[in-house]
Amino acid sequence: MSENETGPGRLLEALDARRNALVGFAVGVVVTAAIFVFFVVLPGATTRSPVYYAALAFVLAMALGGLATVLLLAYRAYRLSRELS
């Protein structure tokens, strides 16, 4: 993109949204895997179907990934605003 271009594409590029999304969702998956192992695999005595736990793990990974991405984007936006002032 050119330096003078404006709009959503330029904003996403300035915030480095692709990298932050990758990092955010990687964090979500890693934290979810740790929680899954600690609360489901290690205790061993699960009374419900593993499908329920897999679905719950997916939802948790997506939620944590989204939250981590939003926090990373907010931090990047804060840093960029401080550079401009």
ABEGO torsion letter per residue (X at the ends): XBAABBEAAAAAAAAGAAAAAAAAAAAAAAAAAAAAAAAAAAAGBBABBAAAAAAAAAAAAAAAAAAAAAAAAAAAAAAAAAAAX
